[in-house]
Amino acid sequence: MKIVVDAMGGDHAPAVVVEGAVLAAREFGVEIVLVGREEAIRRELARHNTAGLSLPIVPASEVIEMDDHVNAVRAKKDNSLSVGMRLIKEGQADAFMSAGNSGAVMAAALFGLGRIRGIDRPALASIFPASKTPAIFIDLGANTDPTPQNLVQFAMMGSVYAERILGLNQPRVAIVSNGEEPEKGNERVKAAYPLLQASGLNFIGNIEGKDIPQGLTDVIVTDGFTGNVIIKLTEGLVSFLARTLKESLTGSLRNKVGLGLMLPGLILMLPGMLFLLPTIQSLRKRVDYRELGAAPLLGVNGVVLIAHGRSDAQAIRGAIRSTIRAAEGRIVETIKSNIGAARPQASHGSPSAQA
């Protein structure tokens, strides 16, 4: 297993990226190719004990900054993203991971690797952190305005990922809507509904926002705009609840005095509070990007994962772990075979399926 890591990607690169790569190489025993400015990478590697680890460097003289436009991928031809994609394209490595500019990562993947034949648009997927049972959430923001046919393709790719990564047989697929009934939703969702019914997937219908955390489905399908709002709202709500609970238990001096006057009742409530704290902290940990790893960019012709831009070394380590799993799961090959099997059936009702 050989994983390519964009050493220059992220808010704190290359320091935390190199540190995370060292941690991952030591723990997972894989070769990690660091792509970027060679002197900067060597300087960071010198800060760590790398004895016995395989961490080769592939030079790339240019960097796509976090605030760069995606056009910078073409303008800066020797950037670390494009050089890394080239290694995947040429079969010199198994997978690529970056915590850099997500739009630029997607552009570099499309330019360097191309799409899987039969997939019109790639999509970002992740495990939805606040679900009662693990569920794949797709799309997280790559496509704000997909077609109904695109949503069917997202559902298929999400189903493959759920099978390969979560080990689920015949994953249940649902599409986000404002009601359970087939006639509910905007025009795009209503048009996608019959296509999903005819797709051969284990489609169970619409799912409302309130039911997403309940574990009713294994694959949650939506457009990138809605998906991005849902995932960020979830992160914000859990952080708010954890912070509010902490403030309520510690409080200001006035609250402490008030609690002191209520000491008998507080003693009775204390076991319940102590029981609740680990639950809230556990939920907060589940939505922490450090724990979630990296999101796979499904639909491009290679294994590409994108980590959070604010990633620290532990988050980079987790992102590399996710990348290894995606490579081991042979996600790209499975999507190709599933698309190939579905294309004759889909071509009757979906012009995009014939592309």
N, C-alpha and C positions, 0 to 999 in steps of 0.2 A: 504494500500500500504506500503510495506516494501522494501527499497532499500539498498543493500549492497555496501559499498564504501571501496575500498582499500586505507586505510589511509597512506600506506607507498609508494604509487606509484607516480612517477613524480619527476621532478628536485628539487622541493621545498617542498617535503613532510617531515614530516607530517603537518607542520604549515599551509600551504595554503589549504591543503586538508580538515583539520579540520575546518578552518575558512569558507571555501566554503560550507561544510556540515551544519554548523550552520546557515549560510544564507539561504540555501535551506530548511532546516527543519522549519525555522521560516516562510518563504514565502509560501511554498507549503503544509505545514501541514502533511508531511509524516514521518514515522519512518525511520531513517537512521542508519544502523548498521555499525559501524566503525571497520574494521578488521586490526590488526597489533600489534605492540609492545605496551602493555597496559600502561606502565608507560609513554611512550612518548605521547600517545594519551591523557591520563588524564592531563598531564602537559599542553598540548595545549588547551584542553577544559576549563581548569581553567582560561584561558585568556579571555574567552567570557561569556556573559550572556546567559546561557542555560536554564533559568527558564521556565518551561512549555514545553520544547522540549524533544522529545524522541530520544536519541542518545546513545543507548547501545553499549558496546564494546565487541567484540569477539577476544580473544587473539590469536596472531600468532607470534611465537618467531623468525621467519626468514624472511629476506627481499630479494626479487629479485631486484638486482640493475639495473639501466638503461643500463649498459654496460655488463651485464651478458649474457652468451649464453643461449639459450632456454633449454639446458640440465639441467640448474640450477633448473628448475621446478621439476625435478625428484630428483636431489641431495639434495635440501633443502625441505624436505617433509612437514615441518610446516611453509611454506611461506604464506604470506597474500593472494596471488592469489588463491592458491589451497584451502585454508580454506574458502575463500569467495565462490568459485565455489561449495564447498561441501554444503554450506547453500542453494544454489539454487537447487542443485540436490536433497536434502532432503525435499524440499518444505517449508523451513523455511523463505524464502524471495522470492520476485517477480522478481528482476533484480539485475545485478551486474555492477559496473562501476569502471574503473581504469584509471589513467593517467600514468601508468607505462610502462615498456618495452612491446611494442605492440606484438613482436614475442612471448614473454613469456606469455602474456595474451592469445594469440591464442592457445599456447601449453597447458596452464592450462585449457582452456575451452574445448579443444579436449579430454584431459585426464580425466577431471572431469565430463564433461557433455556429451561428444560424439557428433556425427553429427546427424542431422535430417536424418532419413532413406530416401534414394533417392537423397541426396545431397552428392556429392563426395568431394567437398572442400568448406570451408566457405570463405566468401568474405567480405571486408570492404566497406561500403556504406556511402555516405554523400550527403547533398544537395550541388549541384555545385554552388559556391557563385557568380560567375560572369554571370550567365544566366539571360536573360531578364525576364523569368518566372521561378519559382522554378522547379528544375529538380534533380532527384536522379542520382548520379554518382557512378558506381560500376565497377571494383574493384579499390580501392585506394592503394593497395600494398600488399595484403595478398598472391597473386598468380602471380608470374612473368611469369610463363610459363604454363597457363591453356590449356586444350584441347578444341576443339570446343563444345563438350558436356558440359564442365564446363561453357562456356560462355552462353549457353542456360539457365543453372541453375541460373547463375548470373542475367540474364535478368528476369527470373521468380521471383526471390527474390526481385529484385529492383522494379518490377511492384507491388508486394504485399506491399512493403514499401511505394511506391508512393500512393497507394490506401488508406492505413491505416493512414499514417502520413500526407500526403498532401491533402487527401480527393479527389483524382482524380478518375474519373470513366473511365475504359478502358485506362490506361495510354499509351501514344505513346512510343514505344521502338525503339531505333536506336543503331547501333554498329559503333564504331569509325573506320574509314578507310581513305585511301588517295584518295578517289573519291566516288562519289555518285552511280556510276554504280555497279550492282551486281558482276561483274567480277573483280572489283578493290579490293585491299587489299593483305595482305600476305596469305599464304596457310591456316593458322588458321582461319582468318576472312572469306575467301572465302568458307571454309568448314562449318563454323557456319551459313552462310547466309541462305541456304535452310532449315537447322534445325530450325532456328528462324521463317522462313516462315510457317513451319508446326507445330509450337509449340502451336498455339492457342492464343498467345499473340497478342497485337495490334502492330505488327512489321511494321515499316515504311521504313526500309532499312538502308543504310549506312549514316553516317554523317561525314563530314570533320571537321578538327580542327577549321577552320574559322567560321563554322556555329554553333559550340557548344554554344557560348554565345547568340545566336539569339532567343532562346525560341522555336525552331522547334520540340523539343521532350521533353518527360517527364522523360524518363529513358535513360541514356547514359551508354552503356556497352563497356568495354574494359578489357584488361589484366592488372594485377597489376603494371607491369613495366610502361606501357604507361600511365595508370591512375595517378600514382605517379608523373611522369614527368609533365603531364598536370596541375595537381592541384598545384604543387610547382611553375611552370612557371607562372601560373595565379597570385598567391600570389606575386611573385617577380615583375611582370610587374606592377601590381596596386600600389605596394609600390614605385616602381621606378617613375611612373607617378606622384604620390602625392608628392614625395620628389623633383622631378624636377620642378614641378609647384611652390612649396614653395620657392625653391632656386631662381627661376626666378623672383618671386615677391619681395623677400627680397634682395637677391643678395649681392655682395661685395660692398665696398665703391665706386669702379670705376663704377660699374653698377648703383649705386644710383646717382652718378654725371651725368652719361649719361642719366638716366631717368629724372633727373632734367632739363637737356637741352631740353628734349622732353616733357616737362610738358603739353603743350596744347594737344598733341596727347594722352598722358597718361590719362588725365582727360576724354577724349572721350572713351578710352578703359576700364576704371575702372569699369563701370557697368557690362560689359561682364565678367571681371575677377572675380568680386564679385559673379556673378551668377554661374560661373564655379566652384569656390572653394567648395561650399556645395555638389555639384555633385561628385567631386573627393573624398571628405572626406566620403561621403555616400558609395561610391563603396569600398573605403578602409576598412570601417567598415564591409561591407558585406563579405569580404574575411578574416577578422580577426578571428582567431581560438577562441577568447573569445566569439564571437557572434554565432559561428557555433555550439557550444555545443560539443557533442561527436559522434563518428562514430559507428554505430551498426555493430557487427560481425555477419553477417547473415549466417545461415546454421548450427550453433551449436544448441544443444537441450536445449536452455535456452536464456534468454534475457541478452546479454553481450554488453556493449558499452566501447569504448576506447577513452579517451580524449587526448589532446595534452600534451606532456611531460613538456612543459614550462608553463603549465596552472597556472594562479594566482587564488586567491580566487573567483573572479567573473567568471572566466572560469570554475572552478569546479562547482559553482552554476548552470551555464548554462548547463554543462554536466549532472548534476543530473536531471535537467528539461528535457533534451532529453531522459534520461533513463526512467523517469516517463511516458513520452509520448509513448515510445516504449512498455513499459509494459501494458499500457492502451489499446494500439492498438492491443494487442494479436497477435504480429507478428509471433511468433513461431507456434502457433496453425494454423494460416492462411497459412503459408508456408507448414505445414504438410498436410493440407487438399488439397491445390493446387497440391502438388507433388503427393498425392494419386490419385487425379482425372486425372492427366496427365500421370501417369505411364503406363497404358495399351497402350496408343497411342504412347508414347515415346519409348516403348520397341521394336517397330518394327525396329527403325533405330538407336538406341543408346544403346550399350551394357552397358554403365555406368548407364543407367536408371534402369537396372534390379538389380543393386548391392544392 
